[in-house]
Amino acid sequence: MFSRLPEGGLIEREHSFSFFFNNKKRTGYKGDTLASALLASNQLFIARSFKYHRPRGVFSAGSEEPNALVQLGRASFSEPNTKATNIELYDNLNAKSQNYKLSLQFDLLGINDKLSPFLSAGFYYKTFMWPKLFWEKLYEPIIRNSAGLGKLSGYPDPDNYDKGFLHCDILVVGGGPSGLFSALVAGRAGARVILADEDFRLGGRLNSDREEINNQSGQEWVAQTIAELNSLDNVRLLPRTVVFGNYDHGIFGALEQRPDALPGINKKPKTVLWRIYSKRSIICTGATERSIGFGNNDRPGILLAGAMRTYLNRFAVKPGDQVALFTNNDSGLKTANDLADRDIAVTVIDTRPNQGQNTDNKYHDYIAGGRIADVRGKKAINSIILADGKNIKVDSLAVSGGWNPNVHLTCHKRTKPVWNEKIQAFVPGENLTDGMRVAGSAMGVFDLSTTLLSGIVTANLALEDLGFRTSQNPDIEASVEPTDITPFWYVKEARSRSWIDLQNDVTTKDISQAHDEGFQDVEHLKRYTTLGMATDQGRTSNVSALAIMSERTGKSISETGTTIFRPPYNPIPIGAFAGRSRGKHFRPTRFTPSHRWAEKKGAVFVETGNWLRAQWYPLEGETHWRQSVDREVLATRNSVGVCDVSTLGKIDCQGADAAEFLNRVYANPFL
């Protein structure tokens, strides 16, 4: 079972919080996420999947989470489809599971899983055709009643939202090692720098990995670097801020979560939507781990290897006494090493046949060339079955199928990513626009030493573009670890359905079916199977699916290509786009200076844009508007009329030559 380690992690144990999940009171700490606090209390079963309503638990540790979506808050403050991995724990937080009928434990719509042969890819294009009258009376109501994940509260949104504008010389997106170093180099040179990261704790992978920089731990280096950045007046740090869109002319959209906004307690803005104007940008958004397809690989208790390492090292969550790790790359072995160092029995199943990395007997067992064919357990796993039939008892399973650089922001203006055979992933393409550069894992560099160096190099290039003095590359001593990977996408000997897109329940069989039925183009594959169309946008699944389609078509993954990346990178609340423009402020009514006088005179008003403008002034005895208008026209012709034209647009021209400028562009003379 999962539990909290008695020591370690980056949580503040002296600050404990009480929170509620499915109406049950639990305890966590400051520095926890809702996901880490739930895992620490051995709550593995959290939600149900979209299509088949299969039991699902925490799978990742970031915004790529496909499973652990919850209903956050109560009554009018209830917010659906919130990722437990992104929710910073606070006192009296209230969250509930979603997407079930009756209860989480007994979901009536779980019958969909039994009916899966009739609900395969594209079933909605082939069924509900007959009889015609059944569509409106029967089929559509059933489908609409079953659709969606969470539920809207039904009340007006009571939260407050704000907007703002920021300007900088260099925008650094991502607060990991390369992002922090880029910001530090640029900040020291005097450039105006904004560093934004979606996590509430800057540091990226250094918060989760046991790596060293210049003979100090990664966490110590992060704290030292943040302290220096905070001391620089020209640097602004924006944690809890996701940069969701890359637009023309160096403009970026970003959403900052405000931790001081307490629902129902104060009226502080919940979020701030920033429009950031940058002269240069450095994308340090890191990479997202992907899974491997095998039988029942969607069960609660199965996590990405990097996520398990995060929960172990950052949140001090022990994933059981017996853990298995299924990997095709060296990164997965880092998780195995960290688990073994905590006296947890680790069985490594490595798809690579020539790996024999258990010479010091660190692991409980090391199986080279192994494959997992199936998993036993429904609401938690209890064992795994290998392709050769061997059954291994486990409390949890970590999986690593490689890493995908987060190229999204580099592709928002249709720059296509490029397939990198060495790391088996897509990396940013060339000819990025508006002075954009990429550093760290986002460009496919995974060892820490090279990651830090790339941050320095990209910062200096941006500084040089802007005319700032560049800095010499400082001496850096950092961990250098192997990053070997052998492509392995799914287990052909799987004994049950193998899941690729966990949120939308897309399997390896669905992808093969799409191929067989002619939907081989990646855009057709996406829409026919709903691959990558969920709230996670397929971050852990798309590349694996493309590899399977590539295998079926006989084309390379590069030739198969990717779907189009569009903003936003993360789901953004509609209220955030509205900002303060809601209620009476959505379309405020504007009044002329003469409005109150006109009201007293009995004027009849007309809407002209946002203005209320007096149309005519009826007198006693006048029964038709034409009588009033004719009288006013005659009065004006015979004497004088006054018209308030405040509703017309105005341009404020200031400066020494303002009058001369107006003299040249306007008919009347000003000089």
MOZILIN-V313589 format. One record per helix or strand of 2 or more residues. SS is the DSSP state (H for helix, E for strand). FROM is the first residue (numbers start at 1). TO is the last residue. If there is no record, write none. Layout:
SS/FROM/TO ; SS/FROM/TO
This chain:
E/3/4 ; E/12/21 ; E/24/30 ; H/34/40 ; E/47/48 ; E/55/56 ; E/69/72 ; H/75/77 ; E/79/83 ; E/94/96 ; H/108/114 ; H/116/118 ; H/123/126 ; H/134/146 ; E/161/173 ; H/177/188 ; E/193/196 ; H/204/207 ; E/212/213 ; E/216/217 ; H/218/231 ; E/235/238 ; E/241/246 ; H/248/250 ; E/251/257 ; E/271/283 ; E/287/289 ; E/302/304 ; H/305/313 ; E/317/318 ; E/322/327 ; H/330/341 ; E/345/350 ; E/365/368 ; E/372/376 ; E/383/386 ; E/391/393 ; E/396/400 ; E/403/405 ; H/408/411 ; E/418/420 ; E/425/427 ; E/436/438 ; H/440/443 ; H/448/466 ; E/498/501 ; E/506/507 ; H/508/516 ; H/522/529 ; H/542/553 ; H/557/560 ; H/574/578 ; H/583/585 ; E/590/591 ; H/595/600 ; E/603/608 ; E/611/617 ; H/625/638 ; H/658/665
